[in-house]
Amino acid sequence: MKNYPIVKSRRLRSTPYTDRIESQGVSSYTVYNHMLLPSSFKSIEADYHHLKEFVQVWDVAAERQVEISGKDSAKLVQLMTCRDLSKSKIGKCYYAPLVDHQGFLVNDPIINKLAEDKWWLSIADSDVIFFAKGIAAGQKLDVEISEPNVNILAVQGPLADNLMVKLFGEKIKELKFFNFNYFNFKGYKYFIARSGWSKQGGFEVYVDDNKAGQDLYDYLFEAGEEFNVRPGCPNLIERIESALLSYGNDFDNRDNPFEANFDKYMHLDTEVNFLGKEKLKKIRENGIKRKLMGVKIDHDSIDMYCEKTLFDDKNEVVGFVRSAAYSPTFKKVIGIAMINKPYWDSKDQFKIEIDEKIFVGTICDLPFI
């Protein structure tokens, strides 16, 4: 598939860090929440190996925030997600799938509780702000909804703690997974969470001042030289191996939380009220006919610009691959696929067409690693 340049415009926003990552050799972008999101530097595979051994600084400003504040903010946030947030605490981060009135998935943000009446929804790639405003208007809720000027820097990799300690001190090592706190550096207070879109460990820094973010970016590279720091980005191979799902790729608004294996984030038997609750109870009662699973394909490359169909020996549809990449660890293509129920426990090989040739593969559970 031929690559074409992305033309920048006001509809496709750059970030406060774009000049820096371009000077450091970003080699490709994707579009995420109407913003530029880096997708590779040296190459996806070279970036993958470096991420698993050292530390990277990511420009993930495209991970936008929807700020919901006001008297009815907790009610609105709960209406949007099937996860029970009635006992949520300030300083905690919550992975919380959002569902509509039909029980279909709208997004899967990290919800940060800043105060009893203030929340940040750190969203995946869809226009959650309009979803929130529509519910608020329909329910006549007393809330303010906005997109604050917050541009995240992520520090990811096994040496992330070493780098962050150099800037923020030993206390940052006490920050627990999916918790956030505020840390001072050179006169500025940074909102830092132990989170990130990799399984290699690290932090996300929510920066609400462009100059402070740019300064921190530069300081991270100065301090990180001894740890072989490099610019990076969410890595396709690493996130598939770890089964870190991508809204819009692995699942979208055609799918419900049961199909995406989000059972543990659905609290259908509590007293909290949220959109689609009765629909999801009905789905639970009837059962699902498909779900996300892993696939391994005996080939060394795949171009995923659209879903790819899997067939059995009788040419019946097994399912659809939604994300895939060559894994240096498994020495074959691995992917995340929506698999039809008759094949969930199948040990038989399926067929898939790649570049007009037929290859075979097998179904497996997630995660791969």
N, C-alpha and C positions, 0 to 999 in steps of 0.2 A: 504494500500500500504506500503510495507516494506521500511524502510529508509536505505540508503547505504552511507558509508563515501565518502567524496570528497577528492581525492588524489591531493595534491598541487604539482604544477610544475611551470616551467617558463611560460607555456602557461596560467596558472591560478595564477595571481599575488595576493599576499597579499597586505596590505596597511601599511603605517607608524604606524597605530593605532591597527593593528591586535593583537599584543602581549597584549596590554592593554585590549581590549574587551574580549580576551580569558581568561585573569586573572579575569575579572569581570563576567564571566559566560555566554557568548554567547552560545545559545543552538542549533542554526541552521544557516546555510548559504544558500544563493542562489548564482548563478553566474550571473554577470552583467558586460558587457563590458570586459570580460575576467578577471575579478577581483572578489574577495570575497566580498559579500555584506551581512551583518548580516540580518537575517529575524526574529529572536526571541531571547529573553533572558529568562525571567521566563516562559512565554508562550505568545502566540499571544493575548489571551484575557486579561491576567494580564497586559501585556505591554500597551494594549489599554486603560484600566481604568487609569493607571498611567499617560499616555500621556495626557489624557483629563483633568487631575486635577493638575499636577505639571509641571516638566520640564525634558527633556531628552537631552542627548548629543549623536548624531548619527555619526558613521563612514560611510560617504557616498562618500568616495574617488572613488568608482566605477562610480560615476557620472563624467565621464571624460570630458576634454575640448578639442575641436578642435580649435586651434588658426589660424586665417586667417588674414594676414597682407600684406601690400604692396599697390601699386598704384591702383590696380583693386580689392582690397578686398571688397569694398562696392558692386561692380557689381557682384562679385561671390556670396556673401551672399544673395543678392536679387534674383539671379537666382535660388537659392536653396529653397526659401520659397514663399508661396502664400500670405504671409502678406506683405503689403506695408511698407517698412522701409525707404522710401525716406525722411521722416521727423524725423527719429530717432535721439536721443540725447545721448551724452556722459553721462554716469552715470545712464542710464536707462537699465532695463531688459525687454526683449520682449519674450513672449511665441509665438513661430513661427513654425507651422507645416512645415516640409520639404516634397516636392513632387517631383516625377520623371517626365520624359517626357510624361508618360501616365496618370499623375494625381494621381498616387497611393502614399500613405504615406510612407516616408522613415524613419522618426523620428519626434519627437516633442520637440526640445530643448528649453531651455531658452537662448536667444541670448543677451549677454552683450556687449555693445558698449564701449570699453575702449578708443578709439581715432577715428578720422575720417578714419584712415587707419589701425585699429587694432580691432579685434572682437574675443570674446570667445563664442563658441557654447557649452553650457553645456548640453551634450547629454543624451538621454535615451539609451536603450540597442540595439545598432546596429552600424555597422562600418561606421560611417559618414565620417571619414577621407578619405576613399577610394572613396566615392561618390564625395566629394569635389575635390579631386585630379583629378578624371576623367573628371569632368566638366572643371576644370582649364586647363587641357591639351587640351581638345577638343576645347575650346574657345581661347586658346593661351593667357591666362590672366597673367598679371604680379603680382603674389602673392607668398607668402610663406605660406605653410600649415604644421602644426606640432601639436603634442600632448605635451603640456608643463607639467612639473612636478607639477601639482596642485592637491592637495588632500583635498577635502571639509570636514569640520566638520559642522554639522547642530545642532542648538540649538532650540528645538521645544517644544511647550506646553504653557499653559496660564501664566506660571511664567517665560517665556523666557526673557522678558524685564527686570525683576528684576535681573536675573542672569547676563545678559550682561551689565547692568548699573554698577554693582559692579566691573567689569573689565575695561570697556571702558568709563564710565562716563555717565552723564545725556544726553549728546549730541546725543548718539546713539538712544534715544527715538524719535528724530526728523527725523530719516531716514524713508522715506515713502515706502509704499508697492511697490515692484518691482523697487526699486532704490538701488544703491550701492554707497559706499564711502570708504575711507581709514581711519582706526582708529589705533592709537598707543597704544601699551601695552608692558611694560618692554623692550623698545628699538627696538621693531619690528613693522612694519606697516602692518596691516592686511586688506585685501580686504573683506568687509562685505556687503552682500545684505540682504534686508528684503524679504525673500522668503523661500521656503521649501516645501517638499512633504507631508504636512499635512494642515488641516484647523484650527489647534489650535494656529497658530501664531508662529513667530520665525524668525530665521536668518540662513543664510548659510555663512560660512567663507571659502573663497578660499585661501588656504595656499600653497605658492610656495617654502617653505623651510621645509624639514621634521622635523628638530629639533624644529623649531618654532611651528609647528603643534602639535608635541608631548608635548611640554611645555604648549601650550594653553589647550590641552586636560586635562592635570593634574590640571592646574589652575582652569578650569571650575568646576571640581569636588571638589576642595578645597573650592572655593567660594560658591558652590551650595548646600552645606550640609544643610543650613537652609531652602532651598526650596525643600528638598527631591529629589535632582537630582539623576537620574539613567542613565545608558547607555540604549540606545534604537535604533530604526531603523524604516524605513518606515513601518507603520502598516497596514496589509491587511484589517482588519475590518474598521479602521478609514478612509482609503483612498477610500474604496468602498462606505461607507456611504456618503462620501463627493463628490463622482464621480470624483475623481482624477484619470484620465485614465493612464494606463500602456501600453507603446508600447511593442508589442510582446505578451501581454496577452489580453487586451481588443480590440486592433486593431493592424494591421500590414500592410505589403506591398501588401495585398489582397484588402485593403480598401481605399476608397477615403475620403477626408475631409468632404464632405457632410454627408457621412454615420457615421462619428465619431462626428457629431454635431459641427464642427469647422467653421460654416458659418461666424461667426463674425471675424475670422482670415483670411478670404479669400477676397482679394481685386481685383476682376476680372474686374472691370470697371475703374481702374486707368491706367495710362500710363506706370507703371513699367512693366518690362519684367521678367518673371520667367518661369521655365520649367513647361510644362503641362497646361499652361494657356488656350489654345484653347480647350484642352480636357475637362478641368473643366467647361468651358462655355457650352460645349455640354452636359455635365452631368447635369448642372443646367437647361438647356433647356428641356431635356428629363425627368428629375426627377429621384429620386433614388427609389429602390425597397426594401431597407432594411435600418435600422439605429440602433445605440446603444440606448438601453433603460434599465430601471431597472426591476428586477424581485424579487418577494418575494415568498419563497417556504416554505410550512408548514412542516418543518423538523428541526432538531437541529444539523445537521452536513452535510458536503459535502467535498469530496476529489477532488480537481481540478487539476489533472495531465493531463487532455485533455479537449477539448470542450465537452459539454453535450447537447444532442439534446432535444428540447421541442416539444411535440406533442399536437394536439387538440383531441377532442373526435372521430374524423374520422381518426386518425393517420396521418393527414397531418402535415408537419413540420411547426412549429410556428417560430422557430429560434434556436439559439445556445447560451448557457451560456458560457461565456469566462472567467469570474472571479467570485468567490463567496466565502462567508464565513458566519458562524453563527454570527448574530448580537445580543449582549446582550441588545441593546436598543429596537429592534423590536421583540426579542424573537423568531426569526426564521432565516432561511437562506436568505440572500439577495445577489443579484448578478448583474453583468453587462452583457447584452446579446445583440447579433445582432438579431433583430426581423424583420421578413418579413412584408412588408407593409400591407397586409390584416388584420394584428393583432395589428396594432399600437393603435387603439382605443378600442380594445376588452376588455370587462369586464368579459369574460368567463375565467374559470380556464383552465390551460394547465396541461399536465402530464410530469413527468420527472422520469427517472429511476436512483436511487441512491442505491448502494450496492444490486443490483438485486431486489429492491422493488420499487413500483410505488408511487410517491408522487404528490401532486398537488400544483399549485401556480398561481399567478396573475402577470400581466404586469403593470408597473407604470412608471412615468416620473423620470428623474434624475435631481438633486441629491436627495438622500433619505432624507438628512438633509440639 
